[in-house]
Amino acid sequence: MSERATRGDAGGNTGDINESTSVDTEFRQHQQQWRRQFVGRVVIVVSLVILVIAVARWLGFDIGYLYAHRGNLWSVLAEEMLAPEALLTQLQGDAGMLVPAAAETLAIAAVGTALGLPIALCLGTIAANTVTPRWVHMPVRLLLGGVRAVPSMVYALLFVILAGLGPVAGALAIAVGSIGDLGRLFADEMEEINEQPIEAVQSSGASAVSVTAAARLPQVKTAYIAWTLFYLEINARKSSVLGIVGAGGLGFPLIMAFRARNYTRVMAVILAILILIITVETTANRLRERFRSNRRADQ
């Protein structure tokens, strides 16, 4: 019995040693793996920093030059743009120009969004892979991507040729931009819907249009409204600078003030843009909250 017990103890000790060795080996492997990952991340971060510095130098960034001329910016800000008395006087004198220009900017954003919304809704629905086959939705997605690739400022320049200087060109540019962006957002939302209501309507023999109207659109209605209101905010920002190329709104007095080096007027226009954007965002946020509350109540 004593010999057997001795053998058992020896076997148990050997098992404990083997288990301890296995744990140590696994721990060392984890340590090595963690070190490799850490070194890899450090190399990536350092490489990105070097790349950014190299690209910045290629662009002509010179920190010494910027620091040496910091007084120029400070003098413009302190003596002209942010001087309270001069700014207040400028706002009072330009109120008759800024208020109509702000209203025109808002009108450009609203009309442009309204013009682009129906087309974006149609193309966004067709571009969803849950609605149409691949040979249909892929070309539509490429079309939407091509529309998004061109900045609104370029569209404004093109439509100035068509419609002449003024807000019509700005509204058309906003409309085309809205088609590309909202169409993509609508398509992505349509692809995330629940398929069960769709199958239930299809089982009744309804047409593709009826299935979309009865089972698809109700599921994305709130999201579509939220995205439209959000994009109205973006369009208000865009339309505020389209006047730089002659497309109306606050951008025109802004670029004229810059060209005349009247930085007090520049600040007055910037304040008008800021007030306009804050007003639009506040209104849109309240509307979105109301739609969300109504949706929760319906559920």
N, C-alpha and C positions, 0 to 999 in steps of 0.2 A: 504493500500500500504506500509505503514511504517513497519507493522508487517511482511509482505511478504519479504520485503527487508532485514529485520533483520534476518529472517530465511535463506534467500539466502546467506547472509554474513557468517552466522554461518556454513552453509553447505560448503561454499567455504573454510573457515578456516580449517574445519575438513578434507577436501580433501587435502589441502596443508600440514597439519600435518601428515596425513597418507602417503602422497608421500614422505615427508622428512624422516619419520621413515623408509620407505621402502629403501630409498637411503642409510641411515645410516646403516641399517641392511646388505644390500648388500656390502657396503664398508668394514664393519667389517668382513664379510665372506671372502672377497678377501684378507684382511690383514691376517686372520688366515690361509688361504690356502697358502699365500706367506710365512708365518713364518714356516709352516709345511714343505714346499718344501725346504726352506733355511736350516732348521735344518737337514732334510734328506740328503741334499747335503753335509753339513758339516760332518755328521756322516760317509757318504761314503768316503769322502776324508781322514778323520782321520783314518778310518779303512784301507784304501789302504796304507797310510803312515806306519801305524803300521805293516801291512803285509809285505811291502817291507823291513822294518828294520829287522823284524823277519827272513825273508828269507835270507837277507844279512848276518846276524849273523850266520845262519845255514850254509851258504857257507864259513864262516870263515873270513869275512871282518873285518879288525881291522884298523881303521883310525889311531890310535896311532902308530901302527907298520909301516904303510905306510909313515906317516909323519917322523918317526924316520929314515927311510931308504931312504928318498928323495934324499939324496946326492949321492947315488949309481947311480940312473938314471941320475941325472944332470951331474955327472962326465963322464958317457958314452956318453951322448949327446954332451957335450961341448968339451970333449977332443978327442973323436974318430969320432962319427957320423957326427957332424956338424963343425968339424975343416976344414976350407976352403982349406988350402994347402994340408993336408993329403987326403981329399976327391978328390981333383982335380988329385992328383998323382994316387990315386986308380982308378979313372975313366979312366985315360989314360992307365994305365997298364992293366985294365980288358976290355978295349973296344973290343979287339979281341974275348973275350968270351961273353960279354953282347949283342953285336949286333946280332950274330947268335942265341943266346938264346931268344932274343926279337922277332926275325923273326919266330922262332919255336913256341913261345907262340901265336903269331898272326895266324900262320898257323893252330895250334891246334884249336883255336876258330873258324876260318873260315870253316875248313873242318868239325868239329863237328857240327856246325850250319847247314851246307849244307847237311850233312848226315841225321840229324834229321828233317829237314824242310819238306820233302815230306811225311814222316810218320805222323808228327804232323798235316799237312794239311788234310790228309785223316781221321785220328782219330778225329781231331777237327770238321770236317764237320759231321761225323757220330754222334758225341757226342752232337750236337745241337738238342734241342727238337723241333725245327721247321723243321727239315729235316727227322728225323727218329722217330719211335714210342718209347714209354717209355721202352719197353722190350729190345730195342737196345741201346738207348743213355745212359740209366742209368748204365749198366755194363761198357760201354766205359768210362764214366766219373769216375767211381770207379777205373778203370785201370789207367787212367791219374793221379788220386789222389794218387794211390799207387806208381806210378813212381816218382811223385814229392816229396813224403815223404822221399825218400832216398837221402842223400846228394851226390853231385858229387864226393866228396873225397872217399866215400865208393865204388861208381861205378869204380873209378880209381883203387882202390885196387883190385877189382874183375877182371878188365880187364888187370891189370899187370900180374895176374895169367894166363890169356888167351894169351896175346900178348907179354908178357915180358916187361922189363923196356924200356921206351922210349915214344915218342910222339903218337904212335898208340893207346896206352892205354888211353892217355889223350883225344884224339879226340873221341874215342868211349864213354868215360864217358861224355863228353860234348854233344854228339849226344843224348844219352839216356835222359839226363837232359833237353835238348831242346824239346824232344818229349813230356815230361810231361807238361812243362810250356807253350810252344807255343800251344800245343793242347788245353789246357784249355782256353787260351786267344782267340784262333781262334773260339772255340765253343761259347764263350760268345759274340763275335762280330757277329757271324752268327745268334744268337737269337735276335739281335736288328735290323734286316734289315726290309725294307718295304715289305709288303706282296702283294701289288698290282701288281708289275711286275711278281711275281711268279704266281699269279692267271691268268694273261694274257697268260703266256707261257703254263701253264697247260691246259688252255681252247683250245689250239691248238692241244692237244693230244700228247704232247712231253713226253718222258720217264723221270723218276726221275733224271737220270744222266744228261740228257739234260736240265732239269729245273734248276738244280744246276749250271751247266756250263753257262747257258745263263742268268739266272735271279738272282741267289744268289751270285756267286763269283764276278761278276762285282761290286756289291754294297760294298763288303768288301775288294776289291783288295788293295786300298790305305791303309786301316787300317792294313791289313796283312803285307804289306811291311814295314810300320812304326814299327809294333811290332817286325818284324824280325830284322830290323836294331837296335832297342833298345836292343833286346836280344843278338845281336852280341856284344854289349858293355858289357853286363853282362858276357857273355862267355869269353870275353877277360880278365876280372877280375878273373873269376874262373880258367882259364887255367894258369894264372900267378902264382898260388900257387899249382897246381896239381903236379908239380915236386917234392913237398915235399914227396910224396909217390912214386916217381920214374916214374912219367908220363910225363917227359920232360918239356921244357920251362924254364922260369926264376925261378921257384920254387926250382929247384935243386941247383943252386949256392947260392940261398938264405938260404936254410936249411944248406948247407955245411958251409957257412960263420957263421951262428949262432952256429953251433957245434964247430967250431974252435975259437969262441969268437972274430972273426975279425969284429968288429962293423963298421969299416970304409967301408969294403966291403959290409956289410949288407946295409948301407946307399946308396952305389953305385947301388946295385941291386934295392933298393926301388925307386931310381930316375929313373932307366931304366923302371920300371913298371909304374911309374907315367907318364913319357913321352909317353909310349905306349898307356896307357888308354886315356890320353888327345887327342892323335892323332886319335884314333878310335872314340871317342865321337864326336870330331869336324867334322870328315868326315861323320859320320852317321847323325849328325844334319843337315849338308848341304844337304845330299841326301834326308832326310825327307822333308826339306823345298822345295826342287826342286819338289818332288812328289806332295806336297800340292799345289804348284803354278800351276803345270800342271793340277791338278784336278779342280782348280778354273777356269782355262782357258777353260777347256772342258765344264764346266757348263755354 
